[in-house]
């Protein structure tokens, strides 16, 4: 009987299971009657702290009300490139002598940068390679004779002048562009040609000119490769804002006693290898190839580093009509018009060292013509001859040239470069006329829209009342990308602004000025390409 009952129970169980599978319907489990204890294991990938969190009952937290953003209409900031060349060759500007101590060199450098800042300049073009030598630590070329009086000898006590200049310029909100001469291998003022000189280390690439200069042959691959390595070594290792070449490509004829450049070896080799360009076109092509290469190499490494060139100011006589004088195209084998047309530069600074009148070499006529060739809208910042003469008439001429650039150049592309620093520091009347006139207020460097930049975030602004003042403090999440601050104050409905150095992140602000109450405070950051970030504003209650 028991066996029959067991058999019947088993049959009923099988029929029940089959029916369940057929209907695909799972019966509810009666957990109150089961005697089986089920132990669950958490997956090993879940951290223990997460398991604990999930077992805690959480209460819904109140959502903080988002602070209402203050929207204001801020004034447009002036933009203009205001730079001066600081020449190290032959100790023209810095250092004033080649036997100064480290402390004296640094003191002079700080004096120059303070002078530029105090007179509302925003850039300096600093010569770091006057003649295949270095004003910085280099494994490619020797320390400059013009720095220590001995080629190949480092400053003592040791410091890196370029590092020092970059740091001090940036502290003052000043862009630093390194100025290199790509082809000069030895200057006549540079002492004896020693075993440390590149003229001795690369004799197959260098020729001696009749006036005592040594010059790299621009057409040789070894010349171009070496110069490119020098440029990129600086770009990679230093926090510079620009690379700058001057007007010395193939040398002026007087450097070789009026005779042609001695490059028969390289030109004849080119012909033997099937080349069919004329000698002039061969030379220009060599320089063109090099310029394009440098621009692309810089952009590949650091897109934000600008590349600028300051060629001789006349492309060819007759361009524009009526212009007379030498030809950069035919005498220096520099087809600078092509570089501008192709956009192989970020800024173009033709040396327009002539007055507005007479018309045969007119500053304004040449500037208009170069702008007509500026088809890609690059910066056109002419070099002007501030050091040329003294006297009130010449001072007014320079002021007029600065103003003319403002009139003739489009918005956000205005500016000039002054040759040289000595025309300002040694002529107080010139400096005074500029700072009382066109440079009366500070200006940002024009932006370069063709260069990509990471967008800046909005800063934070904290205002704390302190008696009759408000203490303002601001911060930024991308502080390494901030090159300047702009602080805006609104008194009685009228905005005023102040362009501040990157290290300035707080200020005491009077709550009343000229019997007008402070109504708003706003601040924004400016990046190293001079792009303005979003502002944050606070209303004063």
Kinemage of the C-alpha trace (Angstrom):
@kinemage 1
@onewidth
@group {chain A} dominant
@subgroup {mainchain}
@vectorlist {calphas} color= white
{ca unk a 1} P 0.000 0.000 0.000
{ca unk a 2} L 2.732 2.386 0.896
{ca unk a 3} L 4.555 1.560 -2.332
{ca unk a 4} L 1.352 2.224 -4.343
{ca unk a 5} L 0.829 5.543 -2.673
{ca unk a 6} L 4.419 6.534 -3.361
{ca unk a 7} L 4.075 5.531 -7.005
{ca unk a 8} L 0.850 7.569 -7.323
{ca unk a 9} L 2.477 10.648 -5.713
{ca unk a 10} L 5.451 10.456 -8.075
{ca unk a 11} L 3.160 10.221 -11.098
{ca unk a 12} L 1.149 13.247 -9.981
{ca unk a 13} L 4.410 15.210 -9.465
{ca unk a 14} L 5.619 14.433 -13.006
{ca unk a 15} L 2.257 15.404 -14.524
{ca unk a 16} L 2.307 18.666 -12.558
{ca unk a 17} L 5.831 19.543 -13.811
{ca unk a 18} L 4.944 18.852 -17.409
{ca unk a 19} L 1.850 21.010 -17.152
{ca unk a 20} L 3.904 23.846 -15.657
{ca unk a 21} L 6.461 23.763 -18.479
{ca unk a 22} L 3.763 23.547 -21.117
{ca unk a 23} L 2.006 26.682 -19.774
{ca unk a 24} L 5.347 28.463 -19.139
{ca unk a 25} L 3.817 29.861 -15.997
{ca unk a 26} L 5.831 29.858 -12.802
{ca unk a 27} L 3.821 29.233 -9.618
{ca unk a 28} L 4.401 31.630 -6.729
{ca unk a 29} L 6.712 30.357 -4.027
{ca unk a 30} L 5.196 30.123 -0.576
{ca unk a 31} L 8.136 31.344 1.481
{ca unk a 32} L 6.258 30.898 4.724
{ca unk a 33} L 6.232 27.114 4.506
{ca unk a 34} L 9.638 26.397 2.929
{ca unk a 35} L 12.318 24.983 5.178
{ca unk a 36} L 15.153 25.628 2.689
{ca unk a 37} L 17.475 28.549 3.479
{ca unk a 38} L 18.671 30.345 0.344
{ca unk a 39} L 22.034 32.149 0.620
{ca unk a 40} L 22.718 34.895 -1.964
{ca unk a 41} L 26.255 35.810 -2.955
{ca unk a 42} L 27.124 39.221 -4.309
{ca unk a 43} L 29.105 39.235 -7.559
{ca unk a 44} L 32.841 39.586 -6.796
{ca unk a 45} L 33.157 42.710 -8.959
{ca unk a 46} L 30.953 44.798 -6.666
{ca unk a 47} L 33.033 46.531 -3.967
{ca unk a 48} L 32.039 45.876 -0.404
{ca unk a 49} L 31.380 49.559 0.272
{ca unk a 50} L 28.773 49.553 -2.535
{ca unk a 51} L 26.939 46.596 -0.950
{ca unk a 52} L 26.727 48.468 2.317
{ca unk a 53} L 25.437 51.595 0.614
{ca unk a 54} L 22.662 49.689 -1.112
{ca unk a 55} L 21.307 48.312 2.179
{ca unk a 56} L 20.886 51.759 3.724
{ca unk a 57} L 17.583 53.469 3.316
{ca unk a 58} L 18.162 56.969 1.873
{ca unk a 59} L 15.992 59.985 2.357
{ca unk a 60} L 15.341 62.374 -0.477
{ca unk a 61} L 17.499 65.469 -0.049
{ca unk a 62} L 16.199 68.941 -0.863
{ca unk a 63} L 17.635 70.322 -4.141
{ca unk a 64} L 19.557 73.574 -3.662
{ca unk a 65} L 18.128 76.401 -5.680
{ca unk a 66} L 20.466 77.314 -8.565
{ca unk a 67} L 21.883 80.801 -8.262
{ca unk a 68} L 20.520 83.121 -10.893
{ca unk a 69} L 23.172 84.186 -13.403
{ca unk a 70} L 23.774 87.928 -13.633
{ca unk a 71} L 23.700 89.118 -17.249
{ca unk a 72} L 25.383 92.441 -18.071
{ca unk a 73} L 26.522 94.287 -21.192
{ca unk a 74} L 30.295 94.641 -20.886
{ca unk a 75} L 32.318 97.093 -23.002
{ca unk a 76} L 34.418 95.832 -25.921
{ca unk a 77} L 38.126 95.700 -25.088
{ca unk a 78} L 40.690 97.446 -27.329
{ca unk a 79} L 43.028 95.155 -29.265
{ca unk a 80} L 46.385 96.081 -30.764
{ca unk a 81} L 49.791 94.407 -31.043
{ca unk a 82} L 52.334 96.665 -29.335
{ca unk a 83} L 55.806 95.186 -29.449
{ca unk a 84} L 59.458 96.190 -29.518
{ca unk a 85} L 62.475 94.317 -30.838
{ca unk a 86} L 65.144 93.622 -28.206
{ca unk a 87} L 68.363 92.943 -30.123
{ca unk a 88} L 71.189 90.955 -28.551
{ca unk a 89} L 73.522 90.995 -31.586
{ca unk a 90} L 76.474 93.308 -30.958
{ca unk a 91} L 74.846 94.075 -27.570
{ca unk a 92} L 72.505 96.593 -29.215
{ca unk a 93} L 69.767 96.361 -26.553
{ca unk a 94} L 70.418 93.494 -24.122
{ca unk a 95} L 72.684 92.769 -22.443
{ca unk a 96} L 74.231 96.223 -22.742
{ca unk a 97} L 77.687 94.621 -22.481
{ca unk a 98} L 78.986 91.098 -22.924
{ca unk a 99} L 80.754 91.021 -19.546
{ca unk a 100} L 77.860 91.715 -17.171
{ca unk a 101} L 77.280 89.493 -14.155
{ca unk a 102} L 74.207 87.286 -13.941
{ca unk a 103} L 72.599 89.716 -11.496
{ca unk a 104} L 73.298 92.686 -13.788
{ca unk a 105} L 71.859 90.861 -16.806
{ca unk a 106} L 68.712 89.980 -14.900
{ca unk a 107} L 68.354 93.493 -13.547
{ca unk a 108} L 68.548 94.913 -17.073
{ca unk a 109} L 66.006 92.392 -18.347
{ca unk a 110} L 63.541 93.228 -15.576
{ca unk a 111} L 64.054 96.937 -16.282
{ca unk a 112} L 63.172 96.412 -19.957
{ca unk a 113} L 60.049 94.380 -19.204
{ca unk a 114} L 58.886 96.839 -16.540
{ca unk a 115} L 59.399 99.662 -19.033
{ca unk a 116} L 57.264 97.895 -21.644
{ca unk a 117} L 54.522 97.044 -19.155
{ca unk a 118} L 54.408 100.554 -17.675
{ca unk a 119} L 54.051 102.060 -21.149
{ca unk a 120} L 51.222 99.693 -22.139
{ca unk a 121} L 53.134 97.413 -24.514
{ca unk a 122} L 51.935 93.798 -24.614
{ca unk a 123} L 54.701 91.902 -26.470
{ca unk a 124} L 58.470 91.691 -26.812
{ca unk a 125} L 60.480 90.188 -29.688
{ca unk a 126} L 63.648 88.932 -27.997
{ca unk a 127} L 66.692 87.876 -30.058
{ca unk a 128} L 67.906 84.487 -28.816
{ca unk a 129} L 69.969 83.332 -31.826
{ca unk a 130} L 71.837 86.249 -33.420
{ca unk a 131} L 74.396 84.150 -35.323
{ca unk a 132} L 74.115 80.373 -34.881
{ca unk a 133} L 74.585 80.807 -31.132
{ca unk a 134} L 72.296 80.649 -28.137
{ca unk a 135} L 70.928 82.827 -25.354
{ca unk a 136} L 69.578 79.644 -23.763
{ca unk a 137} L 70.821 76.185 -22.824
{ca unk a 138} L 71.362 74.359 -26.105
{ca unk a 139} L 72.915 71.050 -27.084
{ca unk a 140} L 72.912 72.159 -30.725
{ca unk a 141} L 74.756 75.500 -30.662
{ca unk a 142} L 77.188 77.319 -28.349
{ca unk a 143} L 76.421 79.988 -25.790
{ca unk a 144} L 76.595 83.403 -27.439
{ca unk a 145} L 79.686 85.602 -27.378
{ca unk a 146} L 77.335 88.542 -26.849
{ca unk a 147} L 76.127 87.010 -23.567
{ca unk a 148} L 79.385 86.146 -21.772
{ca unk a 149} L 82.201 87.495 -23.959
{ca unk a 150} L 83.349 83.959 -24.760
{ca unk a 151} L 81.562 81.773 -27.276
{ca unk a 152} L 80.455 78.535 -25.655
{ca unk a 153} L 80.735 79.835 -22.088
{ca unk a 154} L 77.620 79.697 -19.899
{ca unk a 155} L 76.610 82.524 -17.549
{ca unk a 156} L 78.114 82.308 -14.055
{ca unk a 157} L 76.427 81.968 -11.651
{ca unk a 158} L 74.439 79.794 -14.026
{ca unk a 159} L 70.940 80.630 -15.214
{ca unk a 160} L 69.038 80.183 -18.462
{ca unk a 161} L 68.355 83.670 -19.905
{ca unk a 162} L 65.451 82.531 -22.092
{ca unk a 163} L 63.747 80.787 -19.172
{ca unk a 164} L 64.196 83.959 -17.157
{ca unk a 165} L 62.817 86.242 -19.883
{ca unk a 166} L 59.779 84.011 -20.493
{ca unk a 167} L 58.903 83.813 -16.811
{ca unk a 168} L 59.344 87.541 -16.190
{ca unk a 169} L 57.451 88.547 -19.356
{ca unk a 170} L 54.491 86.311 -18.556
{ca unk a 171} L 54.330 87.598 -14.971
{ca unk a 172} L 53.732 91.023 -16.496
{ca unk a 173} L 51.162 89.838 -19.017
{ca unk a 174} L 53.607 90.330 -21.913
{ca unk a 175} L 53.916 87.889 -24.820
{ca unk a 176} L 57.465 86.730 -25.573
{ca unk a 177} L 58.447 85.917 -29.163
{ca unk a 178} L 61.874 84.398 -29.750
{ca unk a 179} L 63.745 86.042 -32.602
{ca unk a 180} L 66.169 83.914 -34.587
{ca unk a 181} L 68.314 84.646 -37.594
{ca unk a 182} L 68.067 81.415 -39.602
{ca unk a 183} L 71.198 81.715 -41.782
{ca unk a 184} L 73.874 83.957 -40.233
{ca unk a 185} L 76.670 81.751 -38.863
{ca unk a 186} L 79.015 84.441 -37.497
{ca unk a 187} L 78.759 88.201 -37.031
{ca unk a 188} L 81.727 90.502 -37.471
{ca unk a 189} L 81.160 91.861 -33.943
{ca unk a 190} L 81.152 88.354 -32.485
{ca unk a 191} L 84.855 87.985 -31.766
{ca unk a 192} L 87.139 85.382 -33.287
{ca unk a 193} L 85.758 82.309 -35.026
{ca unk a 194} L 86.602 79.595 -32.494
{ca unk a 195} L 86.314 75.821 -32.469
{ca unk a 196} L 82.972 76.254 -30.692
{ca unk a 197} L 81.506 78.169 -33.652
{ca unk a 198} L 79.080 76.509 -36.041
{ca unk a 199} L 81.222 77.940 -38.844
{ca unk a 200} L 83.872 75.448 -37.719
{ca unk a 201} L 81.482 72.627 -36.779
{ca unk a 202} L 79.549 72.708 -40.076
{ca unk a 203} L 82.136 73.930 -42.624
{ca unk a 204} L 80.456 72.077 -45.490
{ca unk a 205} L 77.317 74.208 -44.987
{ca unk a 206} L 78.919 77.621 -44.363
{ca unk a 207} L 80.607 80.149 -46.641
{ca unk a 208} L 82.711 83.158 -45.688
{ca unk a 209} L 81.704 86.526 -47.105
{ca unk a 210} L 84.139 89.264 -48.045
{ca unk a 211} L 83.104 91.593 -45.205
{ca unk a 212} L 83.964 88.970 -42.582
{ca unk a 213} L 80.535 87.401 -42.055
{ca unk a 214} L 79.996 83.645 -42.210
{ca unk a 215} L 76.710 82.493 -43.776
{ca unk a 216} L 74.901 79.186 -44.027
{ca unk a 217} L 74.071 78.279 -47.621
{ca unk a 218} L 70.239 78.394 -47.518
{ca unk a 219} L 69.910 75.859 -50.348
{ca unk a 220} L 71.725 73.030 -48.559
{ca unk a 221} L 69.672 70.369 -46.859
{ca unk a 222} L 72.131 70.298 -43.963
{ca unk a 223} L 71.454 74.016 -43.365
{ca unk a 224} L 67.709 73.601 -43.407
{ca unk a 225} L 67.746 70.496 -41.205
{ca unk a 226} L 69.992 72.124 -38.611
{ca unk a 227} L 68.019 75.377 -38.475
{ca unk a 228} L 64.755 73.443 -38.174
{ca unk a 229} L 66.169 71.411 -35.271
{ca unk a 230} L 67.198 74.637 -33.520
{ca unk a 231} L 63.739 76.165 -33.916
{ca unk a 232} L 61.911 73.072 -32.744
{ca unk a 233} L 64.252 72.581 -29.801
{ca unk a 234} L 63.161 75.995 -28.508
{ca unk a 235} L 59.479 75.406 -29.298
{ca unk a 236} L 59.456 72.085 -27.425
{ca unk a 237} L 61.376 73.161 -24.334
{ca unk a 238} L 60.280 76.749 -23.664
{ca unk a 239} L 56.890 78.288 -22.937
{ca unk a 240} L 57.175 80.899 -25.698
{ca unk a 241} L 54.354 82.693 -27.510
{ca unk a 242} L 55.955 83.097 -30.933
{ca unk a 243} L 58.899 82.372 -33.245
{ca unk a 244} L 60.196 85.302 -35.272
{ca unk a 245} L 62.574 85.551 -38.273
{ca unk a 246} L 64.026 88.869 -39.430
{ca unk a 247} L 64.985 90.068 -42.937
{ca unk a 248} L 68.291 88.200 -43.333
{ca unk a 249} L 67.742 85.366 -45.793
{ca unk a 250} L 70.353 85.429 -48.541
{ca unk a 251} L 72.603 88.263 -47.317
{ca unk a 252} L 72.576 91.837 -48.535
{ca unk a 253} L 75.097 92.276 -51.363
{ca unk a 254} L 77.275 94.673 -49.340
{ca unk a 255} L 78.058 91.838 -46.901
{ca unk a 256} L 80.011 90.212 -49.713
{ca unk a 257} L 81.633 93.354 -51.076
{ca unk a 258} L 78.849 93.817 -53.630
{ca unk a 259} L 79.478 90.427 -55.205
{ca unk a 260} L 77.016 87.570 -55.666
{ca unk a 261} L 76.514 84.971 -52.962
{ca unk a 262} L 79.118 82.178 -53.371
{ca unk a 263} L 76.865 79.164 -53.824
{ca unk a 264} L 78.190 77.758 -57.108
{ca unk a 265} L 78.830 74.352 -55.525
{ca unk a 266} L 75.252 73.834 -54.400
{ca unk a 267} L 73.704 75.306 -57.565
{ca unk a 268} L 75.910 73.233 -59.879
{ca unk a 269} L 75.062 70.089 -57.923
{ca unk a 270} L 71.369 70.944 -58.319
{ca unk a 271} L 71.854 71.284 -62.087
{ca unk a 272} L 73.767 68.004 -62.290
{ca unk a 273} L 70.832 66.291 -60.620
{ca unk a 274} L 68.463 67.510 -63.321
{ca unk a 275} L 67.298 70.812 -61.811
{ca unk a 276} L 66.163 73.401 -64.360
{ca unk a 277} L 65.365 76.473 -62.248
{ca unk a 278} L 67.321 79.667 -62.785
{ca unk a 279} L 69.757 80.555 -60.024
{ca unk a 280} L 67.395 83.151 -58.591
{ca unk a 281} L 64.405 80.810 -58.626
{ca unk a 282} L 66.566 78.046 -57.150
{ca unk a 283} L 67.465 80.297 -54.223
{ca unk a 284} L 63.918 81.517 -53.666
{ca unk a 285} L 62.594 77.961 -53.793
{ca unk a 286} L 65.118 76.925 -51.129
{ca unk a 287} L 63.920 79.671 -48.778
{ca unk a 288} L 60.241 79.040 -49.594
{ca unk a 289} L 60.608 75.347 -48.786
{ca unk a 290} L 62.237 76.162 -45.476
{ca unk a 291} L 59.594 78.724 -44.428
{ca unk a 292} L 56.736 76.331 -45.181
{ca unk a 293} L 58.492 73.562 -43.271
{ca unk a 294} L 59.054 75.704 -40.171
{ca unk a 295} L 55.432 76.845 -40.070
{ca unk a 296} L 54.101 73.296 -40.312
{ca unk a 297} L 56.610 71.934 -37.782
{ca unk a 298} L 55.664 74.573 -35.217
{ca unk a 299} L 51.936 73.981 -35.651
{ca unk a 300} L 52.356 70.232 -35.332
{ca unk a 301} L 54.175 70.633 -32.024
{ca unk a 302} L 52.363 73.612 -30.444
{ca unk a 303} L 49.461 75.097 -32.369
{ca unk a 304} L 49.327 78.189 -30.137
{ca unk a 305} L 52.899 79.311 -30.893
{ca unk a 306} L 52.659 82.026 -33.544
{ca unk a 307} L 55.171 82.237 -36.402
{ca unk a 308} L 56.085 85.683 -37.691
{ca unk a 309} L 58.538 87.139 -40.204
{ca unk a 310} L 59.761 90.713 -40.692
{ca unk a 311} L 61.151 90.882 -44.245
{ca unk a 312} L 62.560 93.908 -46.038
{ca unk a 313} L 59.565 96.160 -46.674
{ca unk a 314} L 59.618 96.372 -50.487
{ca unk a 315} L 58.706 93.232 -52.418
{ca unk a 316} L 59.773 94.700 -55.778
{ca unk a 317} L 60.110 98.277 -57.024
{ca unk a 318} L 56.835 99.339 -58.604
{ca unk a 319} L 54.698 97.388 -56.114
{ca unk a 320} L 52.669 99.456 -55.555
{ca unk a 321} L 53.051 101.873 -58.431
{ca unk a 322} L 55.598 104.614 -57.764
{ca unk a 323} L 57.589 102.709 -55.127
{ca unk a 324} L 61.357 102.805 -55.629
{ca unk a 325} L 64.233 101.063 -53.878
{ca unk a 326} L 65.736 97.626 -53.358
{ca unk a 327} L 63.944 94.349 -54.043
{ca unk a 328} L 63.636 91.620 -51.421
{ca unk a 329} L 62.595 89.288 -54.238
{ca unk a 330} L 65.652 89.872 -56.447
{ca unk a 331} L 68.358 90.734 -53.904
{ca unk a 332} L 67.559 88.696 -50.784
{ca unk a 333} L 65.732 85.938 -52.680
{ca unk a 334} L 62.853 86.248 -50.235
{ca unk a 335} L 59.453 85.940 -51.881
{ca unk a 336} L 57.641 87.225 -48.788
{ca unk a 337} L 54.492 87.956 -50.783
{ca unk a 338} L 54.163 84.217 -51.439
{ca unk a 339} L 54.468 83.381 -47.732
{ca unk a 340} L 51.705 85.857 -46.960
{ca unk a 341} L 49.487 84.598 -49.800
{ca unk a 342} L 49.975 80.969 -48.712
{ca unk a 343} L 49.380 81.628 -45.011
{ca unk a 344} L 52.748 80.188 -43.962
{ca unk a 345} L 52.914 82.798 -41.217
{ca unk a 346} L 50.603 83.928 -38.425
{ca unk a 347} L 51.839 87.503 -38.494
{ca unk a 348} L 53.707 89.486 -41.106
{ca unk a 349} L 55.868 92.453 -40.086
{ca unk a 350} L 57.433 94.049 -43.188
{ca unk a 351} L 60.115 96.521 -42.196
{ca unk a 352} L 58.516 99.760 -43.361
{ca unk a 353} L 61.266 102.033 -42.091
{ca unk a 354} L 60.294 105.017 -44.236
{ca unk a 355} L 58.099 108.051 -43.480
{ca unk a 356} L 54.600 108.531 -44.839
{ca unk a 357} L 56.038 111.037 -47.339
{ca unk a 358} L 57.624 111.119 -49.928
{ca unk a 359} L 55.605 108.745 -52.088
{ca unk a 360} L 58.591 106.842 -53.562
{ca unk a 361} L 58.933 104.824 -50.323
{ca unk a 362} L 55.735 105.747 -48.525
{ca unk a 363} L 54.953 103.885 -45.309
{ca unk a 364} L 51.209 104.099 -45.880
{ca unk a 365} L 51.375 103.201 -49.584
{ca unk a 366} L 53.408 100.096 -48.812
{ca unk a 367} L 51.185 99.114 -45.882
{ca unk a 368} L 48.074 99.375 -48.070
{ca unk a 369} L 49.721 97.212 -50.738
{ca unk a 370} L 50.776 94.511 -48.294
{ca unk a 371} L 47.248 94.441 -46.861
{ca unk a 372} L 45.872 93.976 -50.401
{ca unk a 373} L 48.082 90.859 -50.630
{ca unk a 374} L 46.891 89.587 -47.256
{ca unk a 375} L 44.274 87.355 -48.847
{ca unk a 376} L 44.045 84.920 -45.912
{ca unk a 377} L 43.613 87.634 -43.300
{ca unk a 378} L 46.749 87.017 -41.255
{ca unk a 379} L 48.065 89.659 -38.862
{ca unk a 380} L 49.928 92.484 -40.610
{ca unk a 381} L 52.003 94.310 -38.001
{ca unk a 382} L 54.524 96.583 -39.772
{ca unk a 383} L 57.946 97.252 -38.328
{ca unk a 384} L 58.509 100.986 -37.844
{ca unk a 385} L 61.806 102.811 -37.369
{ca unk a 386} L 61.363 104.368 -33.931
{ca unk a 387} L 65.131 104.654 -33.501
{ca unk a 388} L 65.638 106.545 -36.775
{ca unk a 389} L 65.880 110.170 -35.648
{ca unk a 390} L 65.106 112.464 -32.738
{ca unk a 391} L 63.230 115.723 -32.562
{ca unk a 392} L 59.540 116.598 -32.234
{ca unk a 393} L 58.790 116.214 -35.955
{ca unk a 394} L 60.046 112.644 -36.029
{ca unk a 395} L 58.224 111.802 -32.802
{ca unk a 396} L 55.006 112.979 -34.443
{ca unk a 397} L 55.835 110.927 -37.550
{ca unk a 398} L 55.974 107.741 -35.474
{ca unk a 399} L 52.732 108.565 -33.681
{ca unk a 400} L 51.135 109.164 -37.090
{ca unk a 401} L 52.392 105.781 -38.318
{ca unk a 402} L 50.842 103.981 -35.337
{ca unk a 403} L 47.560 105.787 -35.982
{ca unk a 404} L 47.763 105.016 -39.720
{ca unk a 405} L 48.060 101.290 -39.001
{ca unk a 406} L 44.866 101.556 -36.962
{ca unk a 407} L 43.106 103.238 -39.860
{ca unk a 408} L 44.379 101.001 -42.666
{ca unk a 409} L 44.199 97.600 -40.979
{ca unk a 410} L 40.961 95.745 -40.146
{ca unk a 411} L 39.671 95.454 -36.592
{ca unk a 412} L 41.421 92.817 -34.477
{ca unk a 413} L 44.502 92.962 -36.722
{ca unk a 414} L 45.985 96.302 -35.693
{ca unk a 415} L 49.501 96.813 -34.356
{ca unk a 416} L 53.146 97.616 -35.044
{ca unk a 417} L 56.603 96.489 -33.892
{ca unk a 418} L 59.076 99.204 -32.894
{ca unk a 419} L 62.680 99.029 -34.066
{ca unk a 420} L 64.130 99.038 -31.619
{ca unk a 421} L 63.826 99.234 -27.864
{ca unk a 422} L 66.534 101.934 -27.830
{ca unk a 423} L 64.284 104.247 -29.846
{ca unk a 424} L 62.005 104.280 -26.806
{ca unk a 425} L 64.275 103.944 -23.773
{ca unk a 426} L 66.793 106.496 -25.067
{ca unk a 427} L 64.202 108.941 -26.324
{ca unk a 428} L 61.780 109.793 -23.484
{ca unk a 429} L 59.900 112.219 -25.734
{ca unk a 430} L 59.030 109.361 -28.090
{ca unk a 431} L 57.772 107.141 -25.287
{ca unk a 432} L 55.812 109.968 -23.712
{ca unk a 433} L 54.122 110.822 -26.992
{ca unk a 434} L 53.027 107.203 -27.443
{ca unk a 435} L 51.752 106.659 -23.921
{ca unk a 436} L 49.947 110.006 -23.910
{ca unk a 437} L 48.512 109.269 -27.348
{ca unk a 438} L 47.786 105.924 -29.016
{ca unk a 439} L 49.029 103.808 -26.093
{ca unk a 440} L 47.118 105.703 -23.413
{ca unk a 441} L 45.198 102.612 -22.283
{ca unk a 442} L 46.203 98.975 -22.202
{ca unk a 443} L 45.113 96.694 -25.036
{ca unk a 444} L 44.870 92.963 -25.584
{ca unk a 445} L 46.832 91.321 -28.380
{ca unk a 446} L 44.514 90.621 -31.362
{ca unk a 447} L 43.099 87.104 -31.525
{ca unk a 448} L 44.167 84.591 -34.188
{ca unk a 449} L 40.908 82.901 -35.254
{ca unk a 450} L 42.658 80.408 -37.549
{ca unk a 451} L 44.480 78.888 -34.531
{ca unk a 452} L 42.456 76.444 -32.448
{ca unk a 453} L 42.151 76.987 -28.706
{ca unk a 454} L 40.473 75.120 -25.866
{ca unk a 455} L 37.479 77.142 -24.622
{ca unk a 456} L 37.962 78.727 -21.227
{ca unk a 457} L 35.526 78.040 -18.429
{ca unk a 458} L 33.816 80.714 -16.389
{ca unk a 459} L 35.787 81.864 -13.313
{ca unk a 460} L 34.330 82.063 -9.828
{ca unk a 461} L 33.969 85.409 -8.056
{ca unk a 462} L 33.603 86.002 -4.323
{ca unk a 463} L 32.811 89.461 -2.940
{ca unk a 464} L 33.303 90.265 0.759
{ca unk a 465} L 32.272 93.659 2.231
{ca unk a 466} L 35.043 95.285 4.263
{ca unk a 467} L 34.089 98.698 5.563
{ca unk a 468} L 33.952 101.147 2.675
{ca unk a 469} L 35.442 98.582 0.296
{ca unk a 470} L 34.562 95.239 -1.200
{ca unk a 471} L 37.241 92.583 -1.311
{ca unk a 472} L 36.957 90.725 -4.617
{ca unk a 473} L 38.639 87.367 -5.151
{ca unk a 474} L 38.416 85.195 -8.257
{ca unk a 475} L 39.615 81.742 -9.237
{ca unk a 476} L 39.764 79.563 -12.341
{ca unk a 477} L 39.830 75.808 -12.929
{ca unk a 478} L 42.220 76.218 -15.913
{ca unk a 479} L 44.683 78.566 -14.254
{ca unk a 480} L 47.556 77.318 -16.441
{ca unk a 481} L 45.704 78.645 -19.502
{ca unk a 482} L 45.093 82.137 -18.128
{ca unk a 483} L 47.406 84.815 -19.536
{ca unk a 484} L 45.483 87.841 -18.230
{ca unk a 485} L 42.399 88.830 -16.265
{ca unk a 486} L 39.941 91.581 -17.069
{ca unk a 487} L 38.163 93.157 -14.100
{ca unk a 488} L 35.052 95.237 -14.834
{ca unk a 489} L 33.484 97.710 -12.412
{ca unk a 490} L 30.220 99.561 -12.874
{ca unk a 491} L 29.786 102.833 -10.992
{ca unk a 492} L 26.493 104.648 -11.435
{ca unk a 493} L 25.692 102.759 -14.622
{ca unk a 494} L 29.069 103.389 -16.290
{ca unk a 495} L 31.499 100.527 -16.911
{ca unk a 496} L 35.247 100.727 -16.514
{ca unk a 497} L 37.769 97.905 -16.862
{ca unk a 498} L 41.288 96.958 -15.904
{ca unk a 499} L 43.543 94.417 -17.640
{ca unk a 500} L 45.454 92.572 -14.918
{ca unk a 501} L 48.516 90.326 -14.845
{ca unk a 502} L 47.820 86.578 -14.485
{ca unk a 503} L 49.090 86.470 -10.900
{ca unk a 504} L 46.579 89.077 -9.694
{ca unk a 505} L 43.523 87.229 -8.361
{ca unk a 506} L 42.100 89.675 -5.817
{ca unk a 507} L 41.508 93.385 -5.358
{ca unk a 508} L 40.051 95.864 -2.884
{ca unk a 509} L 37.299 97.801 -4.631
{ca unk a 510} L 35.847 101.075 -3.283
{ca unk a 511} L 32.063 100.957 -2.943
{ca unk a 512} L 31.877 104.605 -4.006
{ca unk a 513} L 33.873 106.433 -6.678
{ca unk a 514} L 33.377 110.101 -7.591
{ca unk a 515} L 30.139 110.074 -5.610
{ca unk a 516} L 28.819 107.154 -7.648
{ca unk a 517} L 27.953 103.838 -6.072
{ca unk a 518} L 29.406 100.528 -7.176
{ca unk a 519} L 26.620 98.554 -8.861
{ca unk a 520} L 28.311 95.554 -10.503
{ca unk a 521} L 31.601 93.662 -10.466
{ca unk a 522} L 32.537 91.259 -13.280
{ca unk a 523} L 35.663 89.309 -14.192
{ca unk a 524} L 36.798 87.137 -17.086
{ca unk a 525} L 39.962 85.271 -18.067
{ca unk a 526} L 41.944 85.682 -21.294
{ca unk a 527} L 43.883 82.725 -22.733
{ca unk a 528} L 47.357 82.744 -24.283
{ca unk a 529} L 45.925 83.284 -27.776
{ca unk a 530} L 44.112 86.338 -26.385
{ca unk a 531} L 40.658 84.763 -26.575
{ca unk a 532} L 38.268 86.045 -23.912
{ca unk a 533} L 36.488 83.500 -21.761
{ca unk a 534} L 32.960 83.872 -20.340
{ca unk a 535} L 32.491 86.407 -17.572
{ca unk a 536} L 30.994 86.062 -14.123
{ca unk a 537} L 29.195 89.083 -12.669
{ca unk a 538} L 27.790 90.018 -9.283
{ca unk a 539} L 25.338 92.763 -8.404
{ca unk a 540} L 26.150 94.896 -5.379
{ca unk a 541} L 23.186 95.104 -3.025
